[in-house]
Amino acid sequence: NKLLHKHFPSSASSTLLNLVYRRGWRRSFCRCLFFFLIGLLFGITPFGQMDTDIRPKDFASPDLRPPHVHLQSDDLIFSYVALGVNTQLEQHNEVTDSIEPLKQLIVVTPTYNRGFQVYFLNRLGQVLRLVKPPLVWIVVEEKTVSLETAQILRKTGVMYRHVVSTRNSSDVKDRGVHQRNAALEHIERHKLDGIVFFADDDNVYTLELFESLRTISRFGTWPVAMLEQSKNKAIVEGPVCNASRVIGWHTNEKSKRLRRFHVDMSGFAFSSTILWDPKRWGRPFSNPIRQLDTVKEGFQETTFIEQVLEDESQMEGIPPGCSKVMNWHLHLDTGNVVYPKGWLLEKNLEVILPIK
């Protein structure tokens, strides 16, 4: 011991080690500390080459692309597919932008109680049901709204407005004058935007006519075939056209040759904005446009059109050439047909034949 003390003098560190090794828990603590230091040393020691050179250009763009030497063919394929998809989307957007919404059709129909009213309204309603929307059907009755008419309109599936004309039509030869004026007032008050067409319920119309109405910008006209009162022959009344330009008129009735415009009531249509936006069309006056009940029979059409435009240069003939008949005016006389109350027969026929 003396020899050890001679060569290894005592110090504070040796004294601390002696104290540690005197007790077992201190020995375990030293072992744990020793292994912890070894593990920490191995953890921070690099065993391979790592590229820690992070440059600002690595964060310049979020587009991370693989090296050109890898997946070169895949890059070409993906570029081609992406180009094709973008082209299709652009073409689809161009087509979508070029499609304009269809013009609304405003069909005005005066009606009254008579024997064939159910048949007439149902027939016209089924035709309008096949027309592409938007379409609103303004049906005008006299004095009051009948439940029977309302029921017919609901069953057609057509968007409609049920209007009443309160004016007395018994002293007017064309009883539909006041009813059409009630519809015109309704359109003007609510500023309905579309193409107005007077469609009497006893006429026959084709789907082609309603689709052609949407090509009208201001005022359109076309020929109408009419069955004479004698039912012996049919005549054509309406415009003579060069393409869509009106250059003359068809007329076979001598009594009506004094008319300015030879058009049937169901042979023209016009933009509704003429009624409630006269400045748009350069009309010098802003008086309400209405049909006149003081003119002779057969002159309601021409006196009405004279309020809408000046001459044929402001008209559009449809279809081009005005060579097709798209509706018929039949002049059916239903005055002697018995009108069943409530549209139903309260009793069966007088004679009942039993089934044999």
VOGU-3710 file (C-alpha; in Angstrom, 3 decimals, decimal comma):
1> nkllhkhfps> 0,000/0,000/0,000  2,746/2,371/0,679  4,168/1,617/-2,717  0,863/2,393/-4,346  0,521/5,594/-2,470  3,993/6,514/-3,498  3,385/6,132/-7,215  -0,288/7,018/-7,226  -0,931/9,797/-4,803  -4,486/10,165/-3,493
11> sasstllnlv> -6,684/12,771/-5,054  -10,269/13,880/-5,103  -11,035/11,745/-8,132  -9,661/8,573/-6,621  -11,533/9,272/-3,438  -14,777/9,613/-5,445  -14,168/6,309/-7,211  -13,532/4,557/-3,973  -16,778/5,869/-2,601  -18,640/4,729/-5,732
21> yrrgwrrsfc> -17,285/1,216/-5,654  -18,049/0,821/-2,009  -21,746/0,535/-2,616  -23,510/-1,640/-5,218  -26,127/0,870/-6,451  -23,474/3,329/-7,299  -21,729/0,646/-9,332  -24,894/-0,007/-11,362  -25,404/3,706/-11,967  -21,903/4,049/-13,325
31> rclfffligl> -22,428/1,122/-15,687  -25,644/2,644/-17,063  -23,960/5,995/-17,499  -21,062/4,314/-19,280  -23,270/2,475/-21,791  -25,373/5,599/-22,360  -22,274/7,554/-23,303  -21,179/4,771/-25,684  -24,595/4,720/-27,382  -24,642/8,473/-27,764
41> lfgitpfgqm> -21,193/8,311/-29,325  -22,305/5,694/-31,881  -25,452/7,718/-32,674  -23,689/10,871/-33,673  -20,893/9,153/-35,600  -21,506/9,146/-39,481  -20,997/5,723/-41,093  -21,736/6,759/-44,757  -21,778/9,736/-47,093  -24,799/11,952/-46,705
51> dtdirpkdfa> -25,615/14,934/-48,916  -26,449/17,619/-46,412  -25,864/20,428/-48,832  -29,327/22,018/-48,900  -29,504/24,912/-51,304  -32,209/27,526/-51,789  -32,836/26,338/-55,345  -34,184/23,040/-53,963  -37,172/24,940/-52,622  -37,645/27,260/-55,596
61> spdlrpphvh> -40,338/25,192/-57,324  -42,823/22,600/-56,027  -42,486/20,651/-59,298  -40,258/17,735/-58,241  -39,296/15,750/-61,312  -37,270/12,506/-61,478  -33,966/12,472/-63,311  -34,213/12,281/-67,072  -32,363/8,983/-67,159  -35,228/7,288/-65,320
71> lqsddlifsy> -38,772/6,761/-66,611  -38,118/8,732/-69,761  -40,765/6,850/-71,754  -43,284/7,256/-68,933  -42,743/10,994/-68,985  -43,686/11,085/-72,647  -46,808/9,018/-72,069  -47,993/11,171/-69,219  -47,375/14,346/-71,172  -49,424/13,028/-74,072
81> valgvntqle> -52,337/11,989/-71,860  -52,357/15,291/-70,008  -52,369/17,194/-73,292  -55,300/15,181/-74,585  -57,380/15,711/-71,457  -56,716/19,447/-71,418  -57,695/19,744/-75,078  -60,968/17,911/-74,480  -61,789/20,083/-71,506  -61,093/23,239/-73,496
91> qhnevtdsie> -63,304/22,026/-76,352  -66,051/21,133/-73,873  -65,875/24,583/-72,304  -66,054/26,229/-75,733  -69,163/24,220/-76,628  -70,772/25,014/-73,270  -70,096/28,719/-73,649  -71,493/28,746/-77,180  -74,840/27,217/-76,169  -77,358/29,986/-75,504
101> plkqlivvtp> -80,450/29,402/-73,369  -83,685/28,926/-75,298  -86,066/31,867/-75,516  -89,206/31,593/-73,459  -92,454/31,141/-75,370  -95,516/33,007/-74,041  -98,580/31,332/-75,553  -101,836/33,289/-75,116  -105,104/31,350/-75,475  -108,569/32,855/-74,936
111> tynrgfqvyf> -111,226/30,267/-74,126  -114,918/30,146/-73,180  -117,554/27,567/-72,305  -118,757/25,594/-75,312  -119,270/22,017/-76,376  -115,762/21,304/-77,707  -113,853/23,314/-75,102  -112,570/20,218/-73,315  -111,363/18,694/-76,563  -109,748/21,921/-77,779
121> lnrlgqvlrl> -107,862/22,663/-74,554  -106,697/19,074/-74,148  -105,435/18,929/-77,725  -103,534/22,197/-77,474  -102,226/21,312/-74,017  -100,780/18,021/-75,242  -99,012/19,817/-78,098  -97,506/22,393/-75,724  -96,411/19,593/-73,434  -94,084/18,349/-76,184
131> vkpplvwivv> -92,475/21,757/-76,722  -89,083/22,252/-75,097  -89,189/24,548/-72,073  -89,188/27,347/-71,113  -92,827/27,942/-72,026  -95,669/29,600/-70,149  -99,278/29,152/-71,246  -101,560/32,103/-70,425  -105,166/30,913/-70,614  -107,768/33,671/-70,329
141> eektvsleta> -111,411/33,112/-69,393  -114,346/35,491/-69,243  -115,732/36,940/-66,009  -114,570/34,160/-63,684  -112,228/31,200/-63,417  -113,987/27,874/-63,910  -112,926/24,848/-61,920  -113,280/22,652/-64,999  -110,773/24,718/-66,974  -108,365/24,787/-64,047
151> qilrktgvmy> -108,554/21,011/-63,800  -107,746/20,614/-67,499  -104,733/22,939/-67,204  -103,332/21,076/-64,199  -103,504/17,744/-65,980  -101,598/18,929/-69,048  -98,320/19,277/-67,135  -97,616/22,636/-68,820  -96,589/25,688/-66,795  -99,596/27,984/-67,061
161> rhvvstrnss> -101,196/31,150/-65,722  -104,964/31,302/-65,402  -106,174/34,868/-66,120  -109,667/36,380/-66,119  -111,021/39,116/-68,378  -113,687/41,131/-66,561  -114,820/43,135/-69,577  -118,063/42,229/-71,335  -117,435/40,619/-74,739  -121,011/40,055/-75,801
171> dvkdrgvhqr> -121,096/43,171/-77,986  -117,795/42,403/-79,761  -117,738/40,223/-82,861  -114,340/38,815/-81,956  -114,942/37,836/-78,347  -111,261/37,069/-77,847  -110,212/40,741/-78,155  -110,705/41,614/-74,478  -109,235/38,307/-73,372  -106,049/38,826/-75,388
181> naalehierh> -105,800/42,357/-74,018  -106,017/40,962/-70,483  -103,084/38,687/-71,313  -101,112/41,586/-72,816  -101,719/43,624/-69,671  -100,524/40,688/-67,555  -97,335/40,357/-69,627  -96,663/44,080/-69,449  -97,309/44,333/-65,704  -95,030/41,407/-64,816
191> kldgivffad> -92,476/42,193/-67,564  -92,446/38,633/-68,873  -89,573/38,166/-71,305  -90,130/35,938/-74,314  -91,942/35,522/-77,642  -95,691/36,215/-77,492  -97,922/34,027/-79,666  -101,734/34,157/-79,887  -102,806/30,509/-80,123  -106,584/30,033/-80,252
201> ddnvytlelf> -107,662/26,705/-78,819  -109,632/25,633/-81,920  -106,634/25,816/-84,296  -104,214/23,033/-85,202  -100,480/23,567/-84,658  -97,304/21,636/-85,415  -94,301/21,301/-83,116  -92,139/22,793/-85,854  -94,024/26,079/-85,500  -93,220/26,448/-81,790
211> eslrtisrfg> -89,562/25,628/-82,341  -89,419/28,207/-85,155  -90,812/30,910/-82,873  -87,546/30,948/-80,922  -85,690/32,255/-83,983  -87,660/35,526/-83,867  -85,810/38,595/-82,647  -88,554/41,237/-82,998  -91,544/40,235/-85,126  -92,080/37,035/-87,102
221> twpvamleqs> -94,832/35,970/-89,474  -95,722/32,893/-91,539  -98,554/31,627/-93,791  -101,656/30,041/-92,268  -103,957/27,617/-94,053  -107,630/28,335/-93,394  -110,729/26,305/-94,066  -113,444/28,544/-95,486  -116,765/28,911/-93,753  -118,408/26,902/-96,535
231> knkaivegpv> -115,911/24,056/-95,888  -115,532/23,657/-99,669  -111,897/24,736/-99,996  -108,846/25,872/-98,096  -107,034/29,141/-98,626  -103,625/30,419/-97,537  -103,182/33,771/-95,891  -99,838/35,240/-94,930  -96,524/36,556/-96,201  -94,660/35,900/-99,430
241> cnasrvigwh> -90,967/35,707/-98,584  -87,580/35,846/-100,224  -85,555/33,897/-97,659  -86,611/35,605/-94,408  -87,541/38,944/-96,043  -91,251/39,668/-96,541  -91,896/40,882/-100,092  -95,685/40,447/-100,428  -98,885/38,888/-99,097  -101,243/36,018/-99,891
251> tnekskrlrr> -104,927/36,933/-99,684  -108,068/35,546/-101,327  -110,715/37,603/-99,573  -111,783/40,708/-101,483  -113,365/42,249/-98,397  -110,007/42,298/-96,618  -107,800/43,684/-99,382  -107,873/47,105/-97,759  -105,899/45,766/-94,807  -102,308/46,923/-94,434
261> fhvdmsgfaf> -101,019/43,510/-93,297  -102,747/40,303/-94,417  -102,044/38,105/-91,419  -104,196/35,703/-89,420  -104,311/36,061/-85,625  -102,298/32,844/-85,288  -99,917/33,856/-88,096  -97,509/36,117/-86,214  -95,503/36,401/-83,002  -93,394/39,147/-81,437
271> sstilwdpkr> -90,969/39,919/-78,634  -92,698/40,738/-75,349  -90,205/43,544/-74,697  -92,094/45,608/-77,285  -94,915/45,838/-74,731  -92,928/47,017/-71,705  -89,628/48,361/-73,128  -90,487/50,656/-76,085  -87,127/52,494/-75,950  -85,320/49,282/-76,815
281> wgrpfsnpir> -87,050/49,165/-80,199  -87,073/52,906/-80,864  -90,822/53,346/-80,600  -91,597/57,090/-80,551  -94,634/56,596/-78,289  -95,183/54,573/-75,153  -98,945/54,012/-75,295  -100,061/50,497/-74,300  -100,267/48,138/-77,278  -103,710/46,546/-77,303
291> qldtvkegfq> -106,168/45,030/-79,738  -108,992/47,350/-80,763  -112,634/46,378/-80,301  -113,918/49,288/-82,410  -112,633/48,086/-85,802  -114,426/45,907/-88,309  -114,272/42,133/-88,128  -111,034/40,800/-89,562  -109,099/44,039/-88,998  -107,933/43,353/-85,440
301> ettfieqvle> -104,726/41,759/-86,698  -103,587/44,578/-88,972  -104,483/47,388/-86,541  -102,560/45,584/-83,802  -99,464/45,031/-85,954  -99,468/48,696/-86,986  -98,850/49,540/-83,327  -95,884/47,144/-83,120  -93,858/48,047/-86,235  -93,716/50,377/-89,212
311> desqmegipp> -93,426/48,171/-92,317  -92,358/44,788/-93,699  -88,656/45,583/-93,343  -89,009/44,988/-89,598  -90,581/41,552/-90,129  -88,969/38,106/-90,257  -90,546/35,425/-92,428  -90,415/31,906/-90,950  -89,458/29,370/-92,018  -87,025/30,735/-94,648
321> gcskvmnwhl> -88,997/31,195/-97,845  -92,325/30,958/-95,948  -92,993/27,783/-97,933  -94,454/25,613/-95,156  -97,874/25,560/-93,560  -97,329/24,987/-89,846  -100,827/25,669/-88,502  -104,434/25,529/-89,643  -107,385/27,768/-88,838  -110,454/25,534/-89,155
331> hldtgnvvyp> -113,423/27,835/-88,312  -115,307/25,079/-86,528  -118,859/26,087/-85,573  -119,754/24,679/-82,171  -122,618/27,029/-81,324  -125,331/24,369/-81,677  -123,520/21,769/-79,571  -125,044/21,235/-76,122  -122,586/22,134/-73,359  -122,887/19,660/-70,458
341> kgwlleknle> -122,989/21,346/-67,072  -119,855/20,668/-65,106  -118,390/18,956/-68,184  -120,222/15,787/-67,141  -123,534/14,198/-68,163  -125,770/14,064/-65,091  -127,855/11,253/-66,577  -127,224/8,513/-69,089  -128,817/8,463/-72,488  -132,526/7,894/-72,671
351> vilpik> -132,189/4,509/-74,390  -130,148/1,783/-72,756  -129,524/-1,399/-74,726  -128,634/-4,400/-72,612  -125,695/-6,623/-73,632  -126,917/-9,778/-75,305
//
